[in-house]
C-alpha cells in the first residue's frame, strides 16, 4: 500500500517534497531514488518546461 500510495501521489503531480514528508523519508534522495523510475515521462515534461522558459 505504501508504494502504491506514493506512486499515485507522484503520478497526480504532487511535489516529491510533499511525498517525502508523508512517507517520513529523512532525505529527498530516498524518495526520488525509490519512485522516479515509475514515471520516465516526467523527465520529458521537465525538459519541455525548461524549454518553454528559455
PDB file of N, H, CA, C and O in Angstrom:
ATOM      1  N   UNK A   1       0.815  -1.192   0.000  1.00  0.00           N
ATOM      2  CA  UNK A   1       0.000   0.000   0.000  1.00  0.00           C
ATOM      3  C   UNK A   1       0.862   1.261   0.000  1.00  0.00           C
ATOM      4  O   UNK A   1       0.519   2.243  -0.659  1.00  0.00           O
ATOM      5  N   UNK A   2       1.952   1.244   0.716  1.00  0.00           N
ATOM      6  H   UNK A   2       2.231   0.447   1.252  1.00  0.00           H
ATOM      7  CA  UNK A   2       2.823   2.415   0.827  1.00  0.00           C
ATOM      8  C   UNK A   2       3.371   2.830  -0.539  1.00  0.00           C
ATOM      9  O   UNK A   2       3.335   4.005  -0.903  1.00  0.00           O
ATOM     10  N   UNK A   3       3.876   1.852  -1.286  1.00  0.00           N
ATOM     11  H   UNK A   3       3.905   0.897  -0.991  1.00  0.00           H
ATOM     12  CA  UNK A   3       4.455   2.136  -2.602  1.00  0.00           C
ATOM     13  C   UNK A   3       3.374   2.649  -3.558  1.00  0.00           C
ATOM     14  O   UNK A   3       3.604   3.600  -4.305  1.00  0.00           O
ATOM     15  N   UNK A   4       2.219   2.031  -3.533  1.00  0.00           N
ATOM     16  H   UNK A   4       2.032   1.259  -2.927  1.00  0.00           H
ATOM     17  CA  UNK A   4       1.112   2.463  -4.395  1.00  0.00           C
ATOM     18  C   UNK A   4       0.666   3.876  -4.045  1.00  0.00           C
ATOM     19  O   UNK A   4       0.411   4.692  -4.930  1.00  0.00           O
ATOM     20  N   UNK A   5       0.574   4.156  -2.768  1.00  0.00           N
ATOM     21  H   UNK A   5       0.781   3.492  -2.048  1.00  0.00           H
ATOM     22  CA  UNK A   5       0.164   5.481  -2.301  1.00  0.00           C
ATOM     23  C   UNK A   5       1.118   6.550  -2.832  1.00  0.00           C
ATOM     24  O   UNK A   5       0.678   7.551  -3.398  1.00  0.00           O
ATOM     25  N   UNK A   6       2.405   6.342  -2.652  1.00  0.00           N
ATOM     26  H   UNK A   6       2.762   5.530  -2.192  1.00  0.00           H
ATOM     27  CA  UNK A   6       3.406   7.306  -3.127  1.00  0.00           C
ATOM     28  C   UNK A   6       3.373   7.416  -4.645  1.00  0.00           C
ATOM     29  O   UNK A   6       3.468   8.515  -5.190  1.00  0.00           O
ATOM     30  N   UNK A   7       3.241   6.303  -5.319  1.00  0.00           N
ATOM     31  H   UNK A   7       3.164   5.409  -4.877  1.00  0.00           H
ATOM     32  CA  UNK A   7       3.208   6.304  -6.783  1.00  0.00           C
ATOM     33  C   UNK A   7       2.022   7.097  -7.312  1.00  0.00           C
ATOM     34  O   UNK A   7       2.159   7.866  -8.264  1.00  0.00           O
ATOM     35  N   UNK A   8       0.868   6.913  -6.704  1.00  0.00           N
ATOM     36  H   UNK A   8       0.756   6.288  -5.931  1.00  0.00           H
ATOM     37  CA  UNK A   8      -0.324   7.649  -7.129  1.00  0.00           C
ATOM     38  C   UNK A   8      -0.162   9.149  -6.902  1.00  0.00           C
ATOM     39  O   UNK A   8      -0.544   9.952  -7.753  1.00  0.00           O
ATOM     40  N   UNK A   9       0.401   9.527  -5.764  1.00  0.00           N
ATOM     41  H   UNK A   9       0.712   8.875  -5.073  1.00  0.00           H
ATOM     42  CA  UNK A   9       0.621  10.951  -5.486  1.00  0.00           C
ATOM     43  C   UNK A   9       1.548  11.572  -6.525  1.00  0.00           C
ATOM     44  O   UNK A   9       1.267  12.645  -7.059  1.00  0.00           O
ATOM     45  N   UNK A  10       2.642  10.897  -6.801  1.00  0.00           N
ATOM     46  H   UNK A  10       2.871  10.026  -6.366  1.00  0.00           H
ATOM     47  CA  UNK A  10       3.613  11.419  -7.770  1.00  0.00           C
ATOM     48  C   UNK A  10       2.982  11.493  -9.151  1.00  0.00           C
ATOM     49  O   UNK A  10       3.179  12.469  -9.875  1.00  0.00           O
ATOM     50  N   UNK A  11       2.225  10.469  -9.517  1.00  0.00           N
ATOM     51  H   UNK A  11       2.065   9.676  -8.929  1.00  0.00           H
ATOM     52  CA  UNK A  11       1.576  10.447 -10.825  1.00  0.00           C
ATOM     53  C   UNK A  11       0.567  11.585 -10.978  1.00  0.00           C
ATOM     54  O   UNK A  11       0.347  12.079 -12.084  1.00  0.00           O
ATOM     55  N   UNK A  12      -0.040  11.997  -9.876  1.00  0.00           N
ATOM     56  H   UNK A  12       0.138  11.596  -8.978  1.00  0.00           H
ATOM     57  CA  UNK A  12      -1.004  13.096  -9.900  1.00  0.00           C
ATOM     58  C   UNK A  12      -0.320  14.461  -9.868  1.00  0.00           C
ATOM     59  O   UNK A  12      -0.984  15.498  -9.853  1.00  0.00           O
ATOM     60  N   UNK A  13       1.017  14.448  -9.859  1.00  0.00           N
ATOM     61  H   UNK A  13       1.555  13.606  -9.872  1.00  0.00           H
ATOM     62  CA  UNK A  13       1.753  15.703  -9.921  1.00  0.00           C
ATOM     63  C   UNK A  13       2.140  16.281  -8.574  1.00  0.00           C
ATOM     64  O   UNK A  13       2.618  17.413  -8.497  1.00  0.00           O
ATOM     65  N   UNK A  14       1.938  15.517  -7.515  1.00  0.00           N
ATOM     66  H   UNK A  14       1.549  14.597  -7.578  1.00  0.00           H
ATOM     67  CA  UNK A  14       2.313  16.024  -6.197  1.00  0.00           C
ATOM     68  C   UNK A  14       3.826  16.201  -6.126  1.00  0.00           C
ATOM     69  O   UNK A  14       4.578  15.416  -6.705  1.00  0.00           O
ATOM     70  N   UNK A  15       4.252  17.199  -5.440  1.00  0.00           N
ATOM     71  H   UNK A  15       3.642  17.836  -4.971  1.00  0.00           H
ATOM     72  CA  UNK A  15       5.667  17.502  -5.293  1.00  0.00           C
ATOM     73  C   UNK A  15       6.371  16.385  -4.520  1.00  0.00           C
ATOM     74  O   UNK A  15       5.827  15.846  -3.556  1.00  0.00           O
ATOM     75  N   UNK A  16       7.584  16.046  -4.952  1.00  0.00           N
ATOM     76  H   UNK A  16       8.027  16.484  -5.735  1.00  0.00           H
ATOM     77  CA  UNK A  16       8.353  15.000  -4.278  1.00  0.00           C
ATOM     78  C   UNK A  16       8.607  15.337  -2.816  1.00  0.00           C
ATOM     79  O   UNK A  16       8.679  14.432  -1.985  1.00  0.00           O
ATOM     80  N   UNK A  17       8.743  16.616  -2.481  1.00  0.00           N
ATOM     81  H   UNK A  17       8.684  17.352  -3.156  1.00  0.00           H
ATOM     82  CA  UNK A  17       8.972  17.001  -1.083  1.00  0.00           C
ATOM     83  C   UNK A  17       7.761  16.681  -0.211  1.00  0.00           C
ATOM     84  O   UNK A  17       7.912  16.279   0.943  1.00  0.00           O
ATOM     85  N   UNK A  18       6.573  16.856  -0.757  1.00  0.00           N
ATOM     86  H   UNK A  18       6.450  17.182  -1.694  1.00  0.00           H
ATOM     87  CA  UNK A  18       5.357  16.518  -0.020  1.00  0.00           C
ATOM     88  C   UNK A  18       5.295  15.007   0.194  1.00  0.00           C
ATOM     89  O   UNK A  18       4.979  14.545   1.290  1.00  0.00           O
ATOM     90  N   UNK A  19       5.593  14.246  -0.845  1.00  0.00           N
ATOM     91  H   UNK A  19       5.850  14.621  -1.736  1.00  0.00           H
ATOM     92  CA  UNK A  19       5.598  12.783  -0.740  1.00  0.00           C
ATOM     93  C   UNK A  19       6.651  12.339   0.275  1.00  0.00           C
ATOM     94  O   UNK A  19       6.398  11.450   1.088  1.00  0.00           O
ATOM     95  N   UNK A  20       7.816  12.949   0.227  1.00  0.00           N
ATOM     96  H   UNK A  20       8.022  13.671  -0.434  1.00  0.00           H
ATOM     97  CA  UNK A  20       8.899  12.652   1.183  1.00  0.00           C
ATOM     98  C   UNK A  20       8.404  12.802   2.618  1.00  0.00           C
ATOM     99  O   UNK A  20       8.622  11.928   3.456  1.00  0.00           O
ATOM    100  N   UNK A  21       7.738  13.915   2.886  1.00  0.00           N
ATOM    101  H   UNK A  21       7.561  14.625   2.205  1.00  0.00           H
ATOM    102  CA  UNK A  21       7.238  14.171   4.237  1.00  0.00           C
ATOM    103  C   UNK A  21       6.166  13.162   4.637  1.00  0.00           C
ATOM    104  O   UNK A  21       6.158  12.679   5.770  1.00  0.00           O
ATOM    105  N   UNK A  22       5.265  12.842   3.716  1.00  0.00           N
ATOM    106  H   UNK A  22       5.271  13.233   2.796  1.00  0.00           H
ATOM    107  CA  UNK A  22       4.199  11.871   4.024  1.00  0.00           C
ATOM    108  C   UNK A  22       4.768  10.508   4.361  1.00  0.00           C
ATOM    109  O   UNK A  22       4.262   9.807   5.238  1.00  0.00           O
ATOM    110  N   UNK A  23       5.834  10.137   3.649  1.00  0.00           N
ATOM    111  H   UNK A  23       6.245  10.706   2.937  1.00  0.00           H
ATOM    112  CA  UNK A  23       6.423   8.816   3.858  1.00  0.00           C
ATOM    113  C   UNK A  23       7.407   8.785   5.018  1.00  0.00           C
ATOM    114  O   UNK A  23       7.782   7.713   5.493  1.00  0.00           O
ATOM    115  N   UNK A  24       7.825   9.963   5.473  1.00  0.00           N
ATOM    116  H   UNK A  24       7.520  10.834   5.088  1.00  0.00           H
ATOM    117  CA  UNK A  24       8.771  10.022   6.583  1.00  0.00           C
ATOM    118  C   UNK A  24      10.204   9.759   6.178  1.00  0.00           C
ATOM    119  O   UNK A  24      11.027   9.393   7.016  1.00  0.00           O
ATOM    120  N   UNK A  25      10.515   9.939   4.902  1.00  0.00           N
ATOM    121  H   UNK A  25       9.845  10.237   4.221  1.00  0.00           H
ATOM    122  CA  UNK A  25      11.893   9.762   4.455  1.00  0.00           C
ATOM    123  C   UNK A  25      12.758  10.871   5.035  1.00  0.00           C
ATOM    124  O   UNK A  25      12.341  12.028   5.086  1.00  0.00           O
ATOM    125  N   UNK A  26      13.948  10.523   5.468  1.00  0.00           N
ATOM    126  H   UNK A  26      14.287   9.583   5.427  1.00  0.00           H
ATOM    127  CA  UNK A  26      14.878  11.511   6.021  1.00  0.00           C
ATOM    128  C   UNK A  26      15.462  12.384   4.921  1.00  0.00           C
ATOM    129  O   UNK A  26      15.825  13.536   5.161  1.00  0.00           O
ATOM    130  N   UNK A  27      15.553  11.836   3.721  1.00  0.00           N
ATOM    131  H   UNK A  27      15.258  10.901   3.527  1.00  0.00           H
ATOM    132  CA  UNK A  27      16.191  12.545   2.617  1.00  0.00           C
ATOM    133  C   UNK A  27      15.322  12.471   1.365  1.00  0.00           C
ATOM    134  O   UNK A  27      14.705  11.443   1.083  1.00  0.00           O
ATOM    135  N   UNK A  28      15.282  13.569   0.622  1.00  0.00           N
ATOM    136  H   UNK A  28      15.783  14.404   0.852  1.00  0.00           H
ATOM    137  CA  UNK A  28      14.554  13.587  -0.649  1.00  0.00           C
ATOM    138  C   UNK A  28      15.171  12.596  -1.629  1.00  0.00           C
ATOM    139  O   UNK A  28      14.489  12.081  -2.516  1.00  0.00           O
ATOM    140  N   UNK A  29      16.446  12.336  -1.466  1.00  0.00           N
ATOM    141  H   UNK A  29      17.000  12.753  -0.745  1.00  0.00           H
ATOM    142  CA  UNK A  29      17.137  11.378  -2.331  1.00  0.00           C
ATOM    143  C   UNK A  29      16.491  10.001  -2.245  1.00  0.00           C
ATOM    144  O   UNK A  29      16.355   9.315  -3.258  1.00  0.00           O
ATOM    145  N   UNK A  30      16.097   9.597  -1.057  1.00  0.00           N
ATOM    146  H   UNK A  30      16.208  10.154  -0.234  1.00  0.00           H
ATOM    147  CA  UNK A  30      15.437   8.300  -0.883  1.00  0.00           C
ATOM    148  C   UNK A  30      14.146   8.249  -1.690  1.00  0.00           C
ATOM    149  O   UNK A  30      13.868   7.266  -2.377  1.00  0.00           O
ATOM    150  N   UNK A  31      13.370   9.308  -1.599  1.00  0.00           N
ATOM    151  H   UNK A  31      13.596  10.106  -1.040  1.00  0.00           H
ATOM    152  CA  UNK A  31      12.095   9.364  -2.322  1.00  0.00           C
ATOM    153  C   UNK A  31      12.321   9.314  -3.828  1.00  0.00           C
ATOM    154  O   UNK A  31      11.683   8.533  -4.534  1.00  0.00           O
ATOM    155  N   UNK A  32      13.217  10.137  -4.303  1.00  0.00           N
ATOM    156  H   UNK A  32      13.735  10.771  -3.729  1.00  0.00           H
ATOM    157  CA  UNK A  32      13.480  10.193  -5.743  1.00  0.00           C
ATOM    158  C   UNK A  32      14.069   8.884  -6.243  1.00  0.00           C
ATOM    159  O   UNK A  32      13.651   8.375  -7.283  1.00  0.00           O
ATOM    160  N   UNK A  33      15.033   8.336  -5.518  1.00  0.00           N
ATOM    161  H   UNK A  33      15.372   8.750  -4.674  1.00  0.00           H
ATOM    162  CA  UNK A  33      15.645   7.073  -5.943  1.00  0.00           C
ATOM    163  C   UNK A  33      14.627   5.938  -5.982  1.00  0.00           C
ATOM    164  O   UNK A  33      14.714   5.056  -6.836  1.00  0.00           O
ATOM    165  N   UNK A  34      13.674   5.955  -5.073  1.00  0.00           N
ATOM    166  H   UNK A  34      13.603   6.672  -4.379  1.00  0.00           H
ATOM    167  CA  UNK A  34      12.699   4.870  -4.984  1.00  0.00           C
ATOM    168  C   UNK A  34      11.581   4.982  -6.014  1.00  0.00           C
ATOM    169  O   UNK A  34      11.116   3.965  -6.528  1.00  0.00           O
ATOM    170  N   UNK A  35      11.143   6.195  -6.323  1.00  0.00           N
ATOM    171  H   UNK A  35      11.521   7.022  -5.906  1.00  0.00           H
ATOM    172  CA  UNK A  35       9.932   6.360  -7.114  1.00  0.00           C
ATOM    173  C   UNK A  35      10.104   6.984  -8.487  1.00  0.00           C
ATOM    174  O   UNK A  35       9.197   6.872  -9.313  1.00  0.00           O
ATOM    175  N   UNK A  36      11.200   7.621  -8.765  1.00  0.00           N
ATOM    176  H   UNK A  36      11.937   7.712  -8.095  1.00  0.00           H
ATOM    177  CA  UNK A  36      11.322   8.348 -10.036  1.00  0.00           C
ATOM    178  C   UNK A  36      11.296   7.436 -11.260  1.00  0.00           C
ATOM    179  O   UNK A  36      10.878   7.868 -12.335  1.00  0.00           O
ATOM    180  N   UNK A  37      11.728   6.198 -11.121  1.00  0.00           N
ATOM    181  H   UNK A  37      12.067   5.847 -10.248  1.00  0.00           H
ATOM    182  CA  UNK A  37      11.738   5.280 -12.268  1.00  0.00           C
ATOM    183  C   UNK A  37      10.332   4.950 -12.770  1.00  0.00           C
ATOM    184  O   UNK A  37      10.167   4.488 -13.899  1.00  0.00           O
ATOM    185  N   UNK A  38       9.331   5.186 -11.939  1.00  0.00           N
ATOM    186  H   UNK A  38       9.466   5.562 -11.022  1.00  0.00           H
ATOM    187  CA  UNK A  38       7.963   4.845 -12.320  1.00  0.00           C
ATOM    188  C   UNK A  38       7.391   5.776 -13.376  1.00  0.00           C
ATOM    189  O   UNK A  38       6.439   5.428 -14.075  1.00  0.00           O
ATOM    190  N   UNK A  39       7.981   6.968 -13.488  1.00  0.00           N
ATOM    191  H   UNK A  39       8.754   7.251 -12.921  1.00  0.00           H
ATOM    192  CA  UNK A  39       7.410   7.980 -14.359  1.00  0.00           C
ATOM    193  C   UNK A  39       8.464   8.619 -15.243  1.00  0.00           C
ATOM    194  O   UNK A  39       8.807   9.787 -15.059  1.00  0.00           O
ATOM    195  N   UNK A  40       8.980   7.856 -16.204  1.00  0.00           N
ATOM    196  H   UNK A  40       8.701   6.908 -16.353  1.00  0.00           H
ATOM    197  CA  UNK A  40      10.008   8.426 -17.084  1.00  0.00           C
ATOM    198  C   UNK A  40       9.492   9.607 -17.895  1.00  0.00           C
ATOM    199  O   UNK A  40      10.284  10.441 -18.334  1.00  0.00           O
ATOM    200  N   UNK A  41       8.188   9.695 -18.101  1.00  0.00           N
ATOM    201  H   UNK A  41       7.545   9.018 -17.744  1.00  0.00           H
ATOM    202  CA  UNK A  41       7.645  10.822 -18.864  1.00  0.00           C
ATOM    203  C   UNK A  41       7.832  12.142 -18.120  1.00  0.00           C
ATOM    204  O   UNK A  41       7.815  13.205 -18.740  1.00  0.00           O
ATOM    205  N   UNK A  42       8.008  12.088 -16.818  1.00  0.00           N
ATOM    206  H   UNK A  42       8.021  11.224 -16.314  1.00  0.00           H
ATOM    207  CA  UNK A  42       8.245  13.310 -16.045  1.00  0.00           C
ATOM    208  C   UNK A  42       9.543  13.976 -16.484  1.00  0.00           C
ATOM    209  O   UNK A  42       9.659  15.200 -16.420  1.00  0.00           O
ATOM    210  N   UNK A  43      10.517  13.192 -16.927  1.00  0.00           N
ATOM    211  H   UNK A  43      10.423  12.198 -16.979  1.00  0.00           H
ATOM    212  CA  UNK A  43      11.768  13.771 -17.421  1.00  0.00           C
ATOM    213  C   UNK A  43      11.496  14.599 -18.667  1.00  0.00           C
ATOM    214  O   UNK A  43      12.038  15.693 -18.824  1.00  0.00           O
ATOM    215  N   UNK A  44      10.654  14.074 -19.553  1.00  0.00           N
ATOM    216  H   UNK A  44      10.214  13.186 -19.425  1.00  0.00           H
ATOM    217  CA  UNK A  44      10.310  14.823 -20.766  1.00  0.00           C
ATOM    218  C   UNK A  44       9.501  16.065 -20.408  1.00  0.00           C
ATOM    219  O   UNK A  44       9.725  17.136 -20.972  1.00  0.00           O
ATOM    220  N   UNK A  45       8.570  15.928 -19.482  1.00  0.00           N
ATOM    221  H   UNK A  45       8.387  15.057 -19.024  1.00  0.00           H
ATOM    222  CA  UNK A  45       7.775  17.081 -19.054  1.00  0.00           C
ATOM    223  C   UNK A  45       8.672  18.182 -18.500  1.00  0.00           C
ATOM    224  O   UNK A  45       8.477  19.360 -18.798  1.00  0.00           O
ATOM    225  N   UNK A  46       9.639  17.798 -17.704  1.00  0.00           N
ATOM    226  H   UNK A  46       9.798  16.841 -17.462  1.00  0.00           H
ATOM    227  CA  UNK A  46      10.569  18.770 -17.139  1.00  0.00           C
ATOM    228  C   UNK A  46      11.383  19.438 -18.234  1.00  0.00           C
ATOM    229  O   UNK A  46      11.566  20.656 -18.220  1.00  0.00           O
ATOM    230  N   UNK A  47      11.868  18.656 -19.173  1.00  0.00           N
ATOM    231  H   UNK A  47      11.720  17.667 -19.184  1.00  0.00           H
ATOM    232  CA  UNK A  47      12.649  19.212 -20.278  1.00  0.00           C
ATOM    233  C   UNK A  47      11.799  20.189 -21.093  1.00  0.00           C
ATOM    234  O   UNK A  47      12.287  21.239 -21.510  1.00  0.00           O
ATOM    235  N   UNK A  48      10.538  19.846 -21.318  1.00  0.00           N
ATOM    236  H   UNK A  48      10.142  18.992 -20.979  1.00  0.00           H
ATOM    237  CA  UNK A  48       9.631  20.735 -22.052  1.00  0.00           C
ATOM    238  C   UNK A  48       9.403  22.041 -21.295  1.00  0.00           C
ATOM    239  O   UNK A  48       9.381  23.112 -21.901  1.00  0.00           O
ATOM    240  N   UNK A  49       9.234  21.960 -19.993  1.00  0.00           N
ATOM    241  H   UNK A  49       9.251  21.089 -19.501  1.00  0.00           H
ATOM    242  CA  UNK A  49       9.039  23.164 -19.183  1.00  0.00           C
ATOM    243  C   UNK A  49      10.270  24.062 -19.238  1.00  0.00           C
ATOM    244  O   UNK A  49      10.161  25.282 -19.361  1.00  0.00           O
ATOM    245  N   UNK A  50      11.441  23.440 -19.145  1.00  0.00           N
ATOM    246  H   UNK A  50      11.531  22.449 -19.045  1.00  0.00           H
ATOM    247  CA  UNK A  50      12.675  24.221 -19.217  1.00  0.00           C
ATOM    248  C   UNK A  50      12.823  24.864 -20.586  1.00  0.00           C
ATOM    249  O   UNK A  50      13.259  26.010 -20.699  1.00  0.00           O
ATOM    250  N   UNK A  51      12.457  24.123 -21.626  1.00  0.00           N
ATOM    251  H   UNK A  51      12.103  23.192 -21.534  1.00  0.00           H
ATOM    252  CA  UNK A  51      12.482  24.674 -22.987  1.00  0.00           C
ATOM    253  C   UNK A  51      11.595  25.912 -23.092  1.00  0.00           C
ATOM    254  O   UNK A  51      11.983  26.919 -23.685  1.00  0.00           O
ATOM    255  N   UNK A  52      10.410  25.825 -22.513  1.00  0.00           N
ATOM    256  H   UNK A  52      10.095  25.008 -22.031  1.00  0.00           H
ATOM    257  CA  UNK A  52       9.475  26.950 -22.548  1.00  0.00           C
ATOM    258  C   UNK A  52      10.039  28.171 -21.824  1.00  0.00           C
ATOM    259  O   UNK A  52       9.802  29.306 -22.237  1.00  0.00           O
ATOM    260  N   UNK A  53      10.775  27.940 -20.757  1.00  0.00           N
ATOM    261  H   UNK A  53      10.968  27.018 -20.421  1.00  0.00           H
ATOM    262  CA  UNK A  53      11.363  29.051 -20.007  1.00  0.00           C
ATOM    263  C   UNK A  53      12.475  29.739 -20.781  1.00  0.00           C
ATOM    264  O   UNK A  53      12.690  30.944 -20.649  1.00  0.00           O
ATOM    265  N   UNK A  54      13.177  28.959 -21.587  1.00  0.00           N
ATOM    266  H   UNK A  54      13.003  27.980 -21.694  1.00  0.00           H
ATOM    267  CA  UNK A  54      14.292  29.512 -22.348  1.00  0.00           C
ATOM    268  C   UNK A  54      13.794  30.047 -23.662  1.00  0.00           C
ATOM    269  O   UNK A  54      14.581  30.560 -24.458  1.00  0.00           O
TER     270      UNK A  54
END
